Amino acid sequence: PRSTPLYSSAASDVYKRQSVNSQQTQNSTPTTFEQDVQATGSEIFRLMEGEGSSIFNKDWWYGRIMEWSMKNEKFKVQMFRFVDVLPYLESSSEVARHMKEYFSEGGESLPSVFNFGLGIGSLAPSLLAGAVKKNVTQMAQMFIAGSTPKDATPQLAKNRERQIAFTVDLLGEATLSEKEALEYQRRYVELITQLALESEKWPEQVLIDRNHLGVIPKVNVSVKLSALFSQINLKAWNATKETLKERLRPVLQLAKDRNVFINMDMEQYSLKDLTLEVFQELLMEPSFKAYPHYGIVIQGYLKDSLADIEKMISFAKARGTPFTIRLVKGAYWEYETVEAKQKNWPVPVYENKQATDANFEVCAKKLLDNYQYIHAALSLIHISEPT
């Protein structure tokens, strides 16, 4: 059977009316009772069609969560808290209890799936909790490809069949020990090696495997600087930079040897200039200067992103070999705004979505206008491999 919104706000009203009707029809004739049942059932199905989808459908779930997260800051915070604890909840009753604790406040301001003031009946906790846990897991799988490179390859291959390009990274960053940082370096090497091997089986998809200059790598991997060195210290700029370059060289060399694209990811604002400088110095080294399949991320929500793009265009002209800038909106908005205000610093990000969107368009046009020096990548879907 198709998924149905059994406990959406609209259907729950019918459920309550059905309870009333059943009491009223105890003394009714069989014909009247049958008519009431059919009328109630028809009303439920009518409301299902009006709802369009349900909590049992991951697309409805994802769309509704994103919509309400944009509208309601408190809901977004509570949603992050709930998703964080969800893997540790072993029973449906625990899931239902945590949902009540996190989302019971707000009444009509919350999506109907979180509104526990509806009197939805004794079956609701187990059914609702099961649907929620399943769809949170499926939602995560939209962005988390697998726990190992081997686990990730079916999802990546499926994306390629749909002509969707990807970049893969390792979840986690800001390592706390050198042992952990070296393990991340090893895992990047493993990821590149295994995905390059798997990619030999993938048929070419011209739309995503070629650009105006010819064939481009099928495998795209993103690397975070903070994962490769646990002792990043901006006060020891040169020493930090040299260690990062030392850790990155084997990764960049392997990618070049296996024809893999490497993105240098961008993290919090405090590491931006260090990341840009490490990237530029490595790409000017003889081993890497002529390889075109390296790239770096620029975050469109930063007020100085356009200036950084202009500097990178000048660098690309001096290098003589194009590289890629992956333009994204940015994922650290809350962190950047809170830290800046706490420390009484200028806020480095645009503080409203309209300004960010406008800047993204300006930056995108600048990249496209300089296509002969810079290749533009506008990221829509980000798939990660977890720890």
N, C-alpha and C positions, 0 to 999 in steps of 0.2 A: 504493500500500500504506500501511497505517497505520504510525504511528511505533512503533518497537520498541526495548526497552532492550538492544541488542545487547551492550553492555559494562557493564551494571550488575553489581554484585558477584554476584548470584545467577546471572545468565546466564553470567558468566565461569567459574564453577565447572563449569557444564555444558560450556563450551568446552574446559576442561582434561580433563574426563572423556571428551569426544569424541576428543581427541587420543590418549588412552590406548586407547580402544576401537578406533580405527582401526588402531593397531599390533597389537592383539590379534586383529583380524579379518582380517589379511592372508591367512591361510590358511583362512579360513572359507568355507563354501559361500555362493553368491549369496543364498540365502534367508535365512541367518543374518545376513549383512551388511545386507540390506535391512531386516530386523527391527531391527537395531541403529540404523540411520539413522532409521527411523521412531520408535523409542523415544526417541532423542536429540532429534529434532525436537519430539516431543510434550512432552518435559520442558522444552524451551526455551519453547514456547508457554504451558505451564502456569505457568512462572515469570514470563513476560510479564504474564499475567493477574493474578498475585499482586502484581506490582510496581505495576500500575495505570496507570503512565505511564512516561516515560523522559526521558533527557537530550535527546532530539530534540523534546521538547514543551516549549514555553516556560512553560506553566502549572506543569508538574512542576518545571522548573528554578527558576522564581521562588519557588515554595513551599518547595523544599528549601533554597535559598540563605537565605531569610528565617528558616527554622527553625533552621538551623545558625548563622547570625549571632547569633541571640538566645542560643544555648546556649554559644557559644565565642568569647570576645573575640579570641583570636589569629586564628581563622579569619576573623572579620569584618575585622580589619585587613589580613590577607593578601588578602581578596577585594577590598577597596577598591584595594589596590596593583595587583592583577592587572587589574581593570577599567580602571584609570587608564592602564596601559601597552598594553592590548589593541589600541586603534586603530592603534598604530604597528607591530604585528607583521604582516608581509606574507605569511608562509608558514605552513602547518600545522605544520611542524617547529618553528618559532619559538614558536607558541602552545603546543604540547605541551611544549617545553623549559621555558617560563616556568611552566606549570602544575606541572611536576615540581619546579622550584625553589621555588615559593611554597607548594605543598601536599603535598609528599612526606612531610613530618614529620607525625606524629599518628596514622598507621596507622588503626585501627578507629574512632578518634574523629572521623574525617572522613566526609562522605557518600561513597558508593561511587564516584560519578563522579570524585572526586579521588584515589581510592586507587590508586596506581600500583604497588603490591606484589602485583598480582593475576595477573601473567603473561598479559595479555589479547591478546597476539599482535601480529604485525608490521603489521597493518592498523589497529591502534588509533590511533596518533598522528594520521593524516590524518583518519579518520572522526570521532574524538573531538574534535579541534581544530576541525573544521568545524562540528560540532554546537554546541560551546561558543560559538564566535564568533557564530554565527547567533542563538543564544538570548540571549546577553548583549545583542546589538543589539535583538532584539525586546523584551527586558525594559526596555531604555532607552526604547523607543518607547511603553511604557505611560505614561511620565511626560513624555517630550519630544515635543511635538506636531509640530514642524517647525522648519526653519531660518529661515523667514520667516512673516509672518502668512498669506500665501497658502498656504504649505505646511501650515500648522497647521489651516486651516479644514475639510478633510475629516475629520480626527480629531475635531474639536469637533462637527461636524455628526453624526458617527456616535454620539458620546456622547449628544447630545441625543435622537437616535432611541431610545436605550435609557433615556431620561429620567434621565440623569446630569448634574447641574449641574457647572460647572467654574469655576475661576479660572485665568487665564493670566498668567504673568510672563516676564520676560527673564532667562535664566540669567546668572549673574555678579553680583557686587556689590563693594562697597568699591573704587570706582574710584581710580586712582592719579594722574590728572591732570584738570584742568578741561576739557581738550579731550574726554577720554573721558566725563566726567560730562555735558557738554552733548550729546554724541552719544547717550547713554542717554536724555536728555530727549527728543531728536528721535525716537528709536525708540519711546518710549512713546506719543508723539503719533501716529506712524505706525501703531502697533498698534491704538490706539483707533479711529482713522479707518477703517482697513481692515476690522477686525472688525465695527464698527457697520454698515458698508456691506454686508458679507456677511450679517449677521444679518437683513437685510430679506428674504432669500430663505428663511429658516428658518421652517417652520410652527410654530405655537404648540404647546407641550407644557404643558398646564394644570398638571401636577404641579410643574414647575420654573419656570414663567413667571408664576405668580401666588402671592400670599400672602393672608393674611386681609384685607388692605386693597385688593387688586386686582392689576393688572399690575405686574410687576417687570422690570428689564432682562434681555435675553437674554445680553448680553456682560458679563463680569466680569473685571476686570484688577487684578492686584496690583502695587504699586509699592514699591520699597525705597528708603529714604532714603539709604543709603550709596552707591547707584548715581548719585544726582543731585548729590552734592557730595563732591569728593575731599579737602577740607580740614576735615572735621568735627573740631572741637576742643572737648571738653567743658569746658575751662578758659575758653574764649571762648564761653560758653553763648549769650548773646543774639545775638552776631554770627553764630554758626553757625545758630541758629534762624531768623534773618531771611533768610539765604541759602537755606535749605531751603524756607521758605515761598515765596520768590520763584520758585524752580525748580518748585514744586508747583502754583502757581496756574494756569498755562496748562493743565496736565494735568487738574486738577479742573474747570476751566471747560469744556474740550472734552468731558469726560465728561458734564457736565451738559447741554451743548448737544446731544450725540448720544445721550442717554439710556443711558449706560454706567455700570455699577457700578464704583467704585474701592475696592479694599482697600488700606489702608496696612499693609504687611507688617511683622512684628516680627523682629528679627535677634538679635544677641547682647545679653546682659543689660545691658551698659554703655550701650547706646543706647535702652533701654526707656523711661526717663523722658523723654528728649528726644523720642522718637517720640510718646509720649502727649501731651506738651505742644504739639508742632507740630500734631498732629491736632486737638486741642481749640481752639486759637487760630484755625486756618483755618476750622473748621466754625462758628465764631461770627461770621465775616465776613459782611457783608450779601449778597455774591454767592453764598454757599454755605449759609447758615443754613437755608433752607427746603427744600433738596434732600435727600431721604431716602436716596439710594442711594450713600452713602459708608459705609465700614466700616473696622475696625481689628482686628488679630489680637491675641489674648491666648493666651499659652503656658501650658498647664495644668501643666507640670512645674515652674514657678516657685512658690516658697513664698509669694510675695506676690500671686499671680494673683487670688485671691478678693478681696483688698483692692483691687486695681486695678479689678476688675469693679464693686465697690460704688461706687468713685469715679466710674467712667464712667456708672453708672446715675444718680448725682446730677447729673452733667454733662448727661446726656440730658434729665433733667427741666428743668434750667435752659434748655437750648437750645430745647426745645419741639417739636422735630422728631425722631422716632426715627432712629437709625442702627443699623448692624449690628456685632456683635462676632462674629468668626470664632474659635471656640475650637478650638485644636489642642493636641496633646501637646507639641510643640517639637522642633526639629531640631539643637540645639547642645549636647546633653547632655554629650558628651565634652569639648568645648571649655570649657564652663562649669566642669565639675568639675576639670579639669586646671589651668586658670588660677587658680581659687580656691585650690587646694591649693598651687600653686607660690608664690603671693603671700601665703599664710597668711590668706586672707580667708574669711569664712563662705561656705559653698557655697550659691548661690542656688536650686539645683534640688533636688527630692526625689531621694534617692539610691537608691531602689528603685522598681520598676515598680508595685508594689501601692499605694504612697503616691501616685504620680502618677495612677494610675487612680481612686483614691478622691477625690482633689482634683478631677479632671476631672468626675466625677459631681456633686460639690458645686457646682462652677462652672456646669455645665450647668443644674442645677436653679435656681440663682440667676437665670440669664438667662431661663429659661422662666417663672419666677415674676414677672418684670418685663417681660413681652412687650409691654405697652403703651408702654414707653419704649425698649426695646432689642429688636432682632431678632436671634435666635440663628442662627448658621450653624455646623454641626458638619461639619468637612471630612473627607471619606473619601479622595478621589482628588485628587492635585495634578498638573496638567499644566503643563509649562514650555516656553518657546521658547528654544533655545540661542543662544549668540552666533554 
